[in-house]
Amino acid sequence: MERNRRRLAISVLVGLLVVGGCGAAEDPPPRMKIEIVGTRPHDRQAFTQGLEVRGGILYEGTGLAGASSVRASRLATGEELARAELPAPYFGEGITIADATLWQLTWHDGVAIARDPATLAERGRARYEGEGWGLCFRNGRLVMSDGTDRLTFRDPVTFAATGSVTLTSWNKARLNELECAADGSVYANDWPTDTILRIDPESGHVSAAIDATGLLPATARAGADALNGIAQLPGTDRFLITGKNWPTMFEVRFTPA
């Protein structure tokens, strides 16, 4: 009888934990699709790692050792205004603008480079542990990805880590290029897939999974690599999206599937 009572108590406790949410899996996030609004040409030599739009300027960071750069061009015309090359062996990764500084990550080197947004001239460097993948800035803090399902928050002046959050679902994601959007969400490319995740950076909750399959037509896939690069057009619900060595940059909206 005592043994049965103990079993009953354990069963009740387990039931309460499940009802309370402990160990309960989240429901899959809602699916969204992409509506193409327009297109513009993209440099096929650009192994895109980061996009950012600020003040009518499109900033793009590219990768590959010996071929990495950060570029600034007029959004309206495509006219290049500035470019800075990264010497080998540095492999450029994500970029973002935090107040008056453009930060550029490197992949395996543990170095973040601070640049002047106007000239792209180097101002200084900061060290960090682990890999650098994507970067964005909102509400006074940098948000950084390292190829895992974790986002790390950093001080925009010193680059020191100030906290982190792990996804509460989609736990096999390899978060890459990031965009801190006006709605408070972080949009992240899940490398090397054609999925973009919309993430609540406070909780790690994935609120949507956006399917970009087929965005670049099969006829243009030769020589192209993974989807990578996402930047919101300020004051709109539209985003620029491209990929590594893609011939096209797409202006898109995210709509319910």
N, C-alpha and C positions, 0 to 999 in steps of 0.2 A: 504493500500500500504506500509506504514512504517513497519507494522508488518511483511509483506512478505519479505521486504528487510533485516530485522533483522534475520529472519529464514534462508535466503539465506547466509548471512554473517557467521552465526554459522555453517551451513553445510560446507561451504568452509573451515573454520578454522579447524573443526574436520577432514576433508579430508586431510588437510595439515599435521596435527599431525600424522595421521595414516601412510601417505606416508613417513614422516620423521622418523618413527620408534617409536614414543612415544606410549607406551602401546601395541605395536605390539608383538605378541607371536613369539618366535623362532621356526623354523622348527625342527622337531624331529631329534636328532643326528643320524648319520649313525650307522648301526648295524655291529658288528664284532662277530666272533666266535673264538673258541679255537682249536688250533692244538696241540695235545699231542706229545711231542718229547721224553719224557721218564718219568719214575716213580722211586721213592725211598720210603723206609718205613718211616712212621711217628708214633710217640708215641701216642697211643690211649688215654693215660691219659693226654695229653697236650690240655688244653682248649685254643687254640691258639688265641692270641690277636695281635701279631706283628711279622713280619719277616724282617730280614735285612741281606745282604751279603756284607762283607767288607774283602778284603785281604785274600780270601780263607777261611774265617770263616763265618759260618751261626749262626746268633743270633736269638733267639726266645723268645718272652715274652708270658707268659700264665696267665690266670685269675682264678677266683673263690676265695672267701675268705677262707683263710687257706690252699689253694693249689696253690697259685700264685708263679711264679718264672721267672727268666730270665736265659737263657742258652746260652753257646757258644760251637760250635762243628766244627770239620774240615769238610768243604764242601765235600771234595773228599771221605772221609772214614766214616763220621758220628761219629768219636771218640769225646766224650765229653771232653772239655778242662776246663770248669768252669761252676758253677751254683750258683745262689744266690736265696734264698727263701724269700718271703715277709710274715711277720707275720700277722696273723689275727688281726684286721678285714680288712686289706688292700686287695683290689681286683685289681690285676694287669691289665694294659691295654697296649696300644701301646708303642713301643720302637723305637729309632733311634740312630745313632751315629753322633754327631756333632763335627767335629774335634777330639779332644782327650777326649770327654765325651760321654758316653752312657746315654741317658735320658730314663727313664721309667715312664709312666703315671699310675695314679690310677683312678678308675672309679668315685666314689662318694666322695672321701676323699679330693680332691683339692690339692693333693701333687704330685709333680714331683720329682723323685729321680735321682740324678746325680751319675753315677758309672764309675769306671775305666774299659775301654773296655777289658783289658787283664785279670784282676782278677774278675771283676764284683763287687768288693768291693764298698760299698757306700762312696761317697765323700761329699755329701751335699744334701740339699732339697730346693725346691722352692714351693711357694703357687700359686694357680690360682683359679679363680672363675669358677663355673659351672662344668660340667662333663668332664672327660678325656676319649677319645676313641682311635683315631689313631694319629700317629706322623711320620713325615719324615723330611729330611734336604736337602737343596740345595741352592746354591748361597748365603751362609752366613746367612740363616734364617731357623728357624723351621717352619713347617706347621702342624697345629693341627686340628683335628676334635672333635666335641662334641656331635655327634649323631643327628645333624641337617643338613640342607643344606648349612651350613656356614663353611668356613675354616678360622682359625685365625693364623696370623703370629707372631712369638715370637723370642726374642733375644736368641741366642744359649748359652750365658754365664749366663745371669740373669733370663731367662725364662719370662721376661716381655713382654706383648702383644705390638705389634708394628703396628697392622692393621688387617683387615679382608676382606674377599670377600664372597659374597653369589652367589650361582648358578643362572645363568640366565635362566635355564630351569631345568627340573627334580626336581622341588621345594619341592617334598615330600620325597626326598632322606634322608636317615639317614646314613650319611657318617661315616664309621668306619675305619678299617685299611687303611693306606695310604702308597703309594710308590712314592717318588720323582724320576722320571725316567730321563734317560740321554737326552731324547728329550725335556726336559723342562716341560713336563706334570706331573700332579699328578694323579695317578691311585688310585681309592678308591672303596672299597667294599661297596655296598649299602645294609646295614643290614636290615632285615634278608634274602634278596633275593639272587639269584644266578647271579646277575648282577654286573659287574665291570664298573665304569665310568671313562673315560679319561677326565680330566679337565684342562683347561688353568688357572693356579693359578693367573694370572694377571687380567683376566676379569671375571672369573667364568663361562665361556662358556664351555658347555659339548660337546666335539668334537667327542665322540664315546661312545656307550653303548655295552659292551662285554657280550655276553650270555654264562654263564658257566653251564647252565642246563645240568644235566646228567654227569657232569665231574666225580663225584663219583658214581659208579654204584649202582643201587638200592639194590643189594645183599650185599653191604658194608655199607648201611645206618644205620643199627641197632646200636643205641647208639651214632651215629654221630650227631653233631649240625650244625650250619650255616657255610657256606663258609666264611673263614676269614684268611687272611695271604697272602701277595703278596710281592715278592722281585725280582727285576731285577738282572739277572746275569751280572756282570760288563763286558762291552766290547762286549755284544751280544744283540740280539733282543729277547732273551728268558727270561721268568720269572718263578719263583717257586711259586706255589699256593697250599694252603691246606685249612683246616677248623678245627673247634673246635672238638676235639676227632676223627679226621679222621685217618684211618689207613695208608693213602697214601699221599705223597707229589708229585705233578705233575710238570714236567718241560714242559712249553708250549710256543707257539707263539700265537699272536693275528693276525688274518687274516680277510680279508673282508668276510662278510656273503654272 
